[in-house]
Amino acid sequence: MVAVAPILMALIMVFAAPQDARAEVTAFKQAVAEAASRDDVLSEFYRANNYQGIWTSASDEDRKRRQALMQAINNSTAHGLPIERYGAEALMAQMKAARTPRDLGKVEVAMSRTFLRLARDMQTGMLTPSKIDKDLVRDVPLREPTSYLVNFAKSDPRGFFRALPPKSAEYARLMKEKTRLELQMSAGGWGGTVPATTLAPGATGAAVVALRNRLTAMGYLKRSATNVYDTPLQQAVQEFQAAHGLVADGTAGASTITEINKGPEDRLAMIMVAMERERWMNMPLGKRHIKVNLADFSTRIYDDGQVTFETRAVVGKNTDKRRSPEFSDEMDYMEINPVWNVPRSIAVGEYLPQMQRNRNAVSHLKLYNARGQQVSRANVNFSAYTARTFPFNLKQPPSNSNALGLVKFMFPNRYNIYLHDTPAKNLFSREVRAYSHGCIRLADPFEFAYALLAKQEVDPKTFFHTILDSKRQTRVDLDKKVPVHIMYRTAFTSAKGHTQYRPDIYGRDGRIWDALREAGVSLTAQQG
């Protein structure tokens, strides 16, 4: 950590030194111009500012800016950012060594360079998502770099830094959980691991005691001295299972004990990744919006920050080209009794080989030529075509067995991802629900439709079913577009209850954590 008070005293001594006016001002500006010339952003800012400084004079304004920068660097660790990344010690050494106007000009630009890196990291994250994973296609709401300096020069310095990080309740709770876990690490963690593979209600012995002690340390159970797997312990196990995306049956099976035996450092890494992800989405999400959490297999509607509807989801299978991507868009409409236009990759990759073996395979799919005319299979020699030359489109008419079910929810995007019903209802009872080609299947699509239509229809249920009963493909536009945010959070919070943790099914958060560590982030026990 940088000791702020001694630094400020040194700054006052250096920058308050008397200077010979015109020549020294010219030398200062020349040094600023030279030092900034290597960076287009800094060069643009200082050129527009007539190469005047905002950090290095003896004025009260510059002093406050220096102080706010150093304090923000000190506080960077609270946001999971590595203080070493901002080179505060080297910057201070350069400040203390400054003796001439040229020296001060170089210090001026060095402080702005440090400021820009810190401001961007705090507001929109350290990493570029698309460089970590090809399916991380989220557009981070990056600000114009020059605007940071322009606005900072006109703002209250401390208030400017306070306004940079996300203001969401989620980010605040993640910060709180980060501190809690760091304190837990400094206190020795959660004690010994559970030496068993399976424990069930009624069991006794040392392993039960270890299970009880660990859940007590985690905050799921009140302290007691019994060695019996009793009802309170069973309830604590269920509570833990629910908070970790496990089937909450109250029996500590292999997967449950594996999760229980993970240490606070494992959870802290997940929290740090979640904080970086939250910075990537530091933007207005919408008064009403939809969040799909791929890692949680869930879809929720939020109104004014509160969950007003939620349902289970099936997401893309964990294989190349099927994993659901992460991005944000706006939902425009729903389609009731949809026709499934089979994506070409599926048509030629999965169905063409079947039809080459048996022309009547996948008979629920109809063939259409480029003019949109239906073609009889009897007139097609499927073996004459390859995946590249196959000239037909495959479609499935509306029906209960349609691959999209009876309703789909559209937010047109270049990834061809949308939310929809499905006839495969059995998949929603599974713990891990990654089976689709990338789109998001909903367990309760009708209820999801009612919730969306409630904003524009007096009786949304009757409205929906009148169209559904017609069995005709019908588009229903939403009066107001609804932002959709497809996310991937292995750690997330709620206003009440325990922080939630989920398996990293796609391995994305592991790759993000590796990138954060490479950038200097580390796990540190906090002395409390």
CORJO-V283354 format. One record per run of one state. SS is the DSSP state (~ for helix, > for strand, _ for the rest). FROM is the first residue (numbers start at 1). LEN is the number of residues. If there is no record, write none. Layout:
BEGIN
ss-><SS/SS>
from-><FROM/FROM>
len-><LEN/LEN>
END
This chain:
BEGIN
ss-><_/~/_/~/_/~/_/~/_/~/_/~/_/~/_/~/_/>/_/~/_/~/_/~/_/>/_/>/_/~/_/>/_/~/_/>/_/~/_/~/_/>/_/>/_/>/_/>/_/>/_/~/_/>/_/>/_/~/_/~/_/>/_/>/_/>/_/~/_/>/_/>/_/~/_/~/_/>/_/>/_/>/_/~/_>
from-><1/4/16/21/37/40/49/60/80/83/87/88/98/101/125/129/132/136/137/145/155/157/165/169/187/199/200/204/205/206/219/228/229/231/244/252/253/254/261/264/281/288/294/298/304/306/317/326/337/340/342/344/358/366/369/374/376/377/380/382/385/393/397/407/411/419/421/425/430/434/437/440/443/445/454/460/471/474/488/491/493/500/502/508/519>
len-><3/12/5/16/3/9/11/20/3/4/1/10/3/24/4/3/4/1/8/10/2/8/4/18/12/1/4/1/1/13/9/1/2/13/8/1/1/7/3/17/7/6/4/6/2/11/9/11/3/2/2/14/8/3/5/2/1/3/2/3/8/4/10/4/8/2/4/5/4/3/3/3/2/9/6/11/3/14/3/2/7/2/6/11/10>
END
